[in-house]
Amino acid sequence: MSAPTPPLAGLKVVDFSEQVPGPHATRLLTALGCDVIKVERPSGDAIRLREGIFNAENRGKRSIALDLKTPEARGIALDLIAQADVLVEGFRPGVMERLGVGFDAALEVNPKIVYVSISGYGSFGPYRDLPGHDFQYLALAGAIPRPAEGTVADYVPTTLPVADLGSSLYASLGIVLALLQKQQDPTGFAGQHIDVAMADCALAMMEPRLAESIHLMTNDAAMARPGYGIYATAGGGHVSIGALEDHFWVRLTEALDLPDLRSEEFGTFAQRRERVGTIDAILRPRVARFGRDELVELLIAHDVPVAPLNDLLEPAKDPHFIARGMVRDNGSEGTPRIAEWPLALAPFTDERLLTAAPTIGEQSREILRQLGRTPEEVDRLFAEGTVHGA
């Protein structure tokens, strides 16, 4: 049985972005059927120095390498934009304008372009020109809890780049919604500039936690979550336990044989929140008696929310992820590959489109020919250093 046609088949995306947020968004679009042309500087996307990340985030794309400091390269870029449905860029505000391919320039050649800018703090506001990375946006949004005393120097609370990938998802949703508007009103649709700030996305995802804190009018009360967190186990391992609800709390104390923590004063979450210190003094030493996998097995048997604190290699070996198809055989590359889309969205994607990531300018000649450049023009553009690649 052949795979269904992806919902965005036939749409063209010009991708000027680098690093992770923009490329992740356009890689998501690739599996949905978009033809993504990655426009790179002659030296290539800086994230190419981290080969594993680059290969994962740029599957299925075609690459053309342009020196956008030259007028002729800017002309080629504008020709690409003229034929595109979507443009994605990930520079600080003002950079694309200086390169001659900002939103206004794009509108001149393509009045119906969906132009997506992903930056740290957005196109306006007091912080718009500041540099940053995922960690700074999460810190600003209140997403990083204060470290324990003595751990500040090496404190990394998560390896998940939430702001980076959250902005990718919001950008992808914005693109799909804009394309839907265009489909519903093709004649009335005007080009849109979608301004995605990674800090905004982090704050939006923090809304439930911040709402609770604002309601309680105190940070410490909102952060106090008895029976919820990371616990050290015997042998140097750790587990994540999530016994927030009263019934899970009862099951946890039964599994660990802690009858004192089932007394009336610990009966509700609100009561337990007032006694976090007392609970930790009892719960953590008891947890530390068990090995990691032993404890996970015990708590699963008692229907308590628990998961091992895996390192970065363990998820690719996890039987649950393997059973759900989230870990794939990568064939000739010899290492497993994490699925680009969760299973819930598999009916809308075509994995065959996620071919290996391109080398710098691998399709430069092919793309130029599709723009109508003659073989002689292509040779001249390469000779002059306007275009680079294979």
HELIX and SHEET records of a PDB file:
HELIX    1   1 PRO A   21  ALA A   31  1                                  11    
HELIX    2   2 ALA A   46  LEU A   49  5                                   4    
HELIX    3   3 GLU A   51  GLU A   57  1                                   7    
HELIX    4   4 PRO A   71  ALA A   82  1                                  12    
HELIX    5   5 VAL A   95  ARG A   98  1                                   4    
HELIX    6   6 PHE A  103  VAL A  109  1                                   7    
HELIX    7   7 ASP A  134  LEU A  140  1                                   7    
HELIX    8   8 VAL A  152  ASP A  154  5                                   3    
HELIX    9   9 VAL A  162  GLN A  184  1                                  23    
HELIX   10  10 MET A  198  MET A  205  1                                   8    
HELIX   11  11 GLU A  207  LEU A  216  1                                  10    
HELIX   12  12 ASN A  219  MET A  223  1                                   5    
HELIX   13  13 ASP A  246  ALA A  255  1                                  10    
HELIX   14  14 PRO A  259  ARG A  262  5                                   4    
HELIX   15  15 GLU A  264  PHE A  266  5                                   3    
HELIX   16  16 PHE A  269  ARG A  273  1                                   5    
HELIX   17  17 VAL A  276  VAL A  287  1                                  12    
HELIX   18  18 ARG A  292  ALA A  301  1                                  10    
HELIX   19  19 PRO A  315  LYS A  317  5                                   3    
HELIX   20  20 PRO A  319  ALA A  323  1                                   5    
HELIX   21  21 GLY A  331  GLU A  333  5                                   3    
HELIX   22  22 LEU A  343  PHE A  348  5                                   6    
HELIX   23  23 GLU A  351  LEU A  353  5                                   3    
HELIX   24  24 SER A  364  GLN A  370  1                                   7    
HELIX   25  25 PRO A  375  ALA A  383  1                                   9    
SHEET    1   A 7 GLN A 192  ALA A 197  0                                        
SHEET    2   A 7 VAL A 114  SER A 119  1                                        
SHEET    3   A 7 VAL A  86  GLU A  89  1                                        
SHEET    4   A 7 LYS A  12  ASP A  15  1                                        
SHEET    5   A 7 ASP A  35  GLU A  40  1                                        
SHEET    6   A 7 ARG A  62  LEU A  66  1                                        
SHEET    7   A 7 VAL A 387  HIS A 388 -1                                        
SHEET    1   B 3 TYR A 228  ALA A 232  0                                        
SHEET    2   B 3 HIS A 238  GLY A 242 -1                                        
SHEET    3   B 3 VAL A 306  PRO A 308 -1                                        
SHEET    1   C 2 VAL A 327  ARG A 328  0                                        
SHEET    2   C 2 ARG A 337  ILE A 338 -1                                        
END                                                                             
